[in-house]
Amino acid sequence: MKIAITQLGGMDPSIVFNLPVIDTANLAPSATSEVQALLARLKFFDLPEHVVSDDLGSDLMQYRISVTDGARQHVVRVDQGAMARTGLLRLIELASA
């Protein structure tokens, strides 16, 4: 399974920052289990294409999260304010570690 996360926007809407790709083939078994359990708990493959937030502001970021698991792939765009509420913030933490 591969997870690619791109941070978009912020103070400069043209900013695009790619976090390191999470490849479960290269993780310790415990980390792989955590990623798989997190995606299952979040029902990632059932999330809508865009998860919006009620937060307003031109400097807020968005995250594009792409998960490929075998033949399945799903891409979700998440507003910054929805990251913690959805539990997707943990993926950012794992990619940044």
Residue frames relative to the residue before (quaternion, step in Angstrom):
aa qw qx qy qz dx dy dz
M 1.0000 0.0000 0.0000 0.0000 0.00 0.00 0.00
K 0.0980 -0.7843 0.6112 0.0414 3.54 -1.03 0.86
I 0.1091 -0.7769 0.6194 0.0296 3.51 -1.04 0.91
A 0.0659 -0.7866 0.6140 -0.0003 3.55 -0.72 1.14
I 0.0721 -0.8009 0.5945 -0.0031 3.55 -0.85 1.03
T 0.0724 -0.7815 0.6196 0.0049 3.53 -0.90 1.03
Q 0.2468 -0.7451 0.6056 0.1308 3.54 -0.92 0.99
L 0.1011 -0.8167 0.5681 -0.0032 3.56 -0.77 1.10
G 0.8373 0.2787 -0.1761 0.4363 3.55 -1.14 0.65
G 0.2740 0.7090 -0.6235 0.1829 3.50 -1.19 -0.67
M 0.8240 -0.1678 0.1406 0.5226 3.56 -1.04 -0.75
D 0.7614 0.2053 -0.1220 0.6027 3.58 1.11 -0.67
P 0.3545 -0.7873 0.4606 0.2058 3.61 -0.29 1.20
S 0.6277 0.5398 -0.3518 0.4367 3.59 1.20 -0.27
I 0.5123 0.6552 -0.4179 0.3655 3.60 1.26 -0.15
V 0.0007 -0.7584 0.6510 -0.0321 3.53 -0.97 1.00
F 0.0097 -0.8043 0.5927 -0.0424 3.56 -0.70 1.11
N 0.2034 -0.7864 0.5750 0.0978 3.56 -0.66 1.13
L 0.3081 -0.7313 0.5809 0.1813 3.55 -0.78 1.03
P 0.6359 -0.5139 0.3795 0.4331 3.61 -1.15 0.38
V 0.4879 -0.6571 0.4950 0.2918 3.56 -1.02 0.86
I 0.2997 -0.7125 0.6056 0.1892 3.55 -1.03 0.85
D 0.0102 -0.7743 0.6320 -0.0305 3.57 -0.68 1.11
T 0.3529 -0.7783 0.4743 0.2116 3.58 -0.32 1.21
A 0.5478 0.6050 -0.4020 0.4151 3.60 1.21 -0.32
N 0.7316 0.4060 -0.2184 0.5022 3.58 1.22 -0.51
L 0.5801 0.5898 -0.3680 0.4245 3.60 1.28 0.07
A 0.5825 -0.5229 0.4766 0.4001 3.50 -1.32 0.30
P 0.6421 -0.5504 0.3581 0.3957 3.62 -1.08 0.59
S 0.6506 0.5138 -0.3333 0.4490 3.61 0.97 -0.74
A 0.6541 0.4958 -0.3118 0.4788 3.60 1.03 -0.76
T 0.6154 0.5365 -0.3378 0.4683 3.59 1.04 -0.76
S 0.6520 0.5131 -0.3076 0.4658 3.57 0.95 -0.87
E 0.6412 0.5253 -0.3258 0.4546 3.59 1.00 -0.82
V 0.6616 0.5026 -0.3077 0.4637 3.58 0.92 -0.91
Q 0.6749 0.4936 -0.2978 0.4605 3.59 0.86 -0.93
A 0.6584 0.5002 -0.3091 0.4698 3.60 0.97 -0.84
L 0.6393 0.5277 -0.3264 0.4542 3.58 0.99 -0.82
L 0.6807 0.4815 -0.2934 0.4678 3.60 0.84 -0.93
A 0.6400 0.5111 -0.3260 0.4722 3.59 1.04 -0.73
R 0.6610 0.5124 -0.3050 0.4555 3.59 0.93 -0.93
L 0.7064 0.4508 -0.2518 0.4842 3.57 1.04 -0.81
K 0.2768 -0.7634 0.5196 0.2658 3.57 1.31 -0.34
F 0.0050 -0.8728 0.4879 -0.0102 3.52 1.02 0.97
F 0.7059 0.4781 -0.2834 0.4391 3.59 0.82 -0.93
D 0.6683 0.4617 -0.2991 0.5008 3.60 1.29 -0.11
L 0.4770 0.6773 -0.4447 0.3404 3.61 1.24 -0.11
P 0.5376 -0.6035 0.4646 0.3618 3.59 -1.14 0.53
E 0.6599 -0.5269 0.3649 0.3922 3.57 -1.25 0.35
H 0.7874 0.1336 -0.0774 0.5968 3.61 1.14 -0.54
V 0.1352 -0.7664 0.6262 0.0469 3.55 -0.75 1.14
V 0.1789 -0.8321 0.5221 0.0552 3.55 -0.38 1.26
S 0.2843 -0.7233 0.6067 0.1670 3.49 -1.37 0.38
D 0.4966 -0.6365 0.4965 0.3189 3.54 -1.24 0.42
D 0.4950 0.6625 -0.4263 0.3664 3.59 1.27 -0.24
L 0.1880 -0.7727 0.5990 0.0935 3.54 -1.09 0.80
G 0.4244 0.6866 -0.5274 0.2652 3.55 -1.09 0.63
S 0.4442 -0.7166 0.4745 0.2529 3.53 -0.89 0.93
D 0.6825 0.4876 -0.2921 0.4594 3.58 1.23 -0.32
L 0.4670 0.6779 -0.4517 0.3439 3.60 1.23 0.16
M 0.4007 -0.7273 0.5134 0.2164 3.53 -1.08 0.76
Q 0.2178 -0.7029 0.6497 0.1907 3.48 -1.42 0.15
Y 0.2270 -0.7453 0.6104 0.1427 3.51 -1.26 0.48
R 0.1769 -0.7356 0.6431 0.1183 3.54 -1.05 0.83
I 0.0610 -0.8059 0.5883 -0.0271 3.56 -0.58 1.21
S 0.0600 -0.7943 0.6042 -0.0219 3.52 -0.70 1.18
V 0.0541 -0.7881 0.6132 -0.0007 3.55 -0.78 1.07
T 0.0651 -0.7698 0.6349 0.0052 3.53 -0.89 1.06
D 0.0425 0.7809 -0.6173 0.0856 3.53 -0.72 1.14
G 0.7897 -0.1481 0.0566 0.5927 3.56 -0.02 1.29
A 0.8182 -0.1764 0.1642 0.5220 3.56 -0.78 -1.06
R 0.6175 0.5501 -0.3487 0.4410 3.61 1.22 -0.28
Q 0.0737 0.7607 -0.6439 0.0356 3.54 -1.10 0.78
H 0.0265 0.7767 -0.6282 0.0367 3.52 -1.08 0.83
V 0.1309 -0.7771 0.6136 0.0504 3.55 -1.00 0.90
V 0.0572 -0.7878 0.6131 -0.0135 3.54 -0.88 1.03
R 0.1948 -0.7360 0.6371 0.1205 3.55 -1.06 0.84
V 0.0702 -0.8285 0.5547 -0.0316 3.56 -0.62 1.18
D 0.4109 -0.6828 0.5490 0.2521 3.55 -0.91 0.95
Q 0.6467 -0.5583 0.3664 0.3686 3.57 -1.09 0.79
G 0.6970 0.5001 -0.2793 0.4313 3.58 0.86 -0.93
A 0.6773 0.4820 -0.2920 0.4729 3.60 1.21 -0.33
M 0.4576 0.7228 -0.4361 0.2792 3.60 1.23 -0.25
A 0.7142 0.4343 -0.2688 0.4786 3.60 0.75 -0.98
R 0.6434 0.5507 -0.3195 0.4250 3.58 0.95 -0.91
T 0.7304 0.4294 -0.2396 0.4740 3.57 0.97 -0.80
G 0.4834 -0.6544 0.4480 0.3706 3.59 1.18 -0.46
L 0.4940 0.6830 -0.4150 0.3425 3.58 1.28 -0.08
L 0.4799 0.6752 -0.4305 0.3584 3.57 1.24 -0.29
R 0.6001 0.5771 -0.3593 0.4216 3.61 1.06 -0.68
L 0.6100 0.5414 -0.3584 0.4542 3.62 1.05 -0.62
I 0.6226 0.5259 -0.3322 0.4748 3.57 1.04 -0.79
E 0.6537 0.5144 -0.3128 0.4585 3.57 0.94 -0.87
L 0.6608 0.5003 -0.3078 0.4672 3.59 0.95 -0.82
A 0.6753 0.4895 -0.2950 0.4661 3.60 0.98 -0.83
S 0.6987 0.4743 -0.2619 0.4672 3.57 1.13 -0.63
A 0.5397 0.6570 -0.3929 0.3505 3.59 1.23 -0.29
